[in-house]
Amino acid sequence: MAITNPTPSQPLANSRHVFYNIRQVVKSMTTIKISEKGQITLPATVRRRLRLEPRSRVSVEVRDDQIILRPVKPIRELKGIFHAYAGRRAVSWESERRHMEKAVAEEVESE
C-alpha cells in the first residue's frame, strides 16, 4: 500500500491506513543498550522473526549513520544450490585457460 502526502486542500482519504503503517514501523523499532564490552542483545522477538539461534552469525554493515545487521546462512543451508549445474560436462582447467586466452587474444586484435 503506497503512502501519499496529501495537498493542504486535499483531505487524507486513507488516514487510518497511514496511521496503521506508522504504528507498524514504530512497533518494529526497538531501542537496546550497548554493554560495557560493546555487546548488544537482540530482543527475542527479533531473533525469532529472523530465525536466529544461539551461535548464529550476522553480518554487520555501517551505512552513513546506520548499523545494518543481516543473518548469515550457515554453509549447510547452501547444500544443493548448484544442483541445476550438476548434469553439465566438467571442463578441465587447461581447456578453460585455452578458451580464455583465445578470447583475450581476439579482443586485443579487435582493438
Phi and psi in degrees as a GROMACS rama.xvg file:
@    title "Ramachandran Plot"
@    xaxis  label "Phi"
@    yaxis  label "Psi"
@TYPE xy
-83.8337  142.033  ALA-2
-104.565  123.444  ILE-3
-113.729  150.893  THR-4
-91.8321  118.325  ASN-5
-75.0364  153.801  PRO-6
-75.8553  160.565  THR-7
-56.6382  -32.062  PRO-8
-86.5022  -9.99923  SER-9
-104.429  122.791  GLN-10
-71.0844  157.876  PRO-11
-80.1108  105.318  LEU-12
-66.7991  -40.9028  ALA-13
-111.738  50.2889  ASN-14
-61.0106  -34.4747  SER-15
-66.6668  -30.852  ARG-16
-70.3072  -38.8809  HIS-17
-63.2778  -47.517  VAL-18
-62.9393  -37.5758  PHE-19
-61.8162  -45.3176  TYR-20
-64.2102  -40.3411  ASN-21
-64.5885  -41.8138  ILE-22
-60.8694  -40.1939  ARG-23
-63.0035  -42.3008  GLN-24
-64.1478  -48.2027  VAL-25
-63.6487  -39.7048  VAL-26
-63.8151  -33.5315  LYS-27
-83.5885  -8.32616  SER-28
-89.634  135.044  MET-29
-135.871  141.111  THR-30
-101.813  131.756  THR-31
-128.218  159.525  ILE-32
-99.3672  151.887  LYS-33
-96.4322  130.191  ILE-34
-73.8992  174.451  SER-35
-58.5126  -29.8128  GLU-36
-88.0024  1.75215  LYS-37
83.5769  17.3075  GLY-38
-96.6531  153.836  GLN-39
-124.898  156.218  ILE-40
-116.221  122.211  THR-41
-77.4443  134.826  LEU-42
-59.7351  149.324  PRO-43
-55.8312  -37.6673  ALA-44
-62.9653  -37.7981  THR-45
-69.2418  -44.4817  VAL-46
-61.4624  -41.5088  ARG-47
-66.0179  -45.2116  ARG-48
-61.2845  -37.7567  ARG-49
-95.4743  5.20839  LEU-50
54.8092  46.39  ARG-51
-92.6719  121.729  LEU-52
-98.0441  166.706  GLU-53
-56.3055  139.276  PRO-54
75.6806  5.88534  ARG-55
-64.1178  155.869  SER-56
-108.742  147.087  ARG-57
-131.808  147.844  VAL-58
-91.1254  148.516  SER-59
-118.538  125.848  VAL-60
-126.766  135.372  GLU-61
-106.631  119.511  VAL-62
-126.035  112.889  ARG-63
54.796  -114.954  ASP-64
-109.068  27.4964  ASP-65
-120.452  149.171  GLN-66
-109.441  125.829  ILE-67
-115.596  122.323  ILE-68
-107.53  131.085  LEU-69
-129.487  135.022  ARG-70
-62.8578  141.61  PRO-71
-106.922  126.841  VAL-72
-73.5774  137.041  LYS-73
-65.648  152.707  PRO-74
-58.8527  -31.7671  ILE-75
-67.3572  -23.0281  ARG-76
-74.4291  -16.2479  GLU-77
-86.753  -1.91707  LEU-78
-56.0599  128.241  LYS-79
89.0907  2.83366  GLY-80
-68.9559  -20.2983  ILE-81
-101.327  16.9508  PHE-82
-56.071  -37.1639  HIS-83
-63.8547  -25.4194  ALA-84
-92.0824  -5.94862  TYR-85
-62.0528  -32.0919  ALA-86
-80.6905  -6.49934  GLY-87
-76.4037  155.491  ARG-88
-71.9772  135.549  ARG-89
-71.5624  144.729  ALA-90
-115.739  133.367  VAL-91
-76.2379  157.291  SER-92
-63.8764  -36.2804  TRP-93
-64.2732  -44.0643  GLU-94
-62.5019  -43.9761  SER-95
-63.4828  -40.565  GLU-96
-64.58  -44.43  ARG-97
-59.2112  -42.9007  ARG-98
-61.8624  -45.0116  HIS-99
-66.9935  -41.54  MET-100
-60.9225  -40.9203  GLU-101
-64.0814  -43.2816  LYS-102
-64.3366  -40.6353  ALA-103
-67.0878  -42.5877  VAL-104
-61.1057  -42.5016  ALA-105
-64.0229  -38.8593  GLU-106
-67.635  -39.9146  GLU-107
-67.3639  -39.4964  VAL-108
-60.9536  -39.2044  GLU-109
-74.0941  -13.472  SER-110
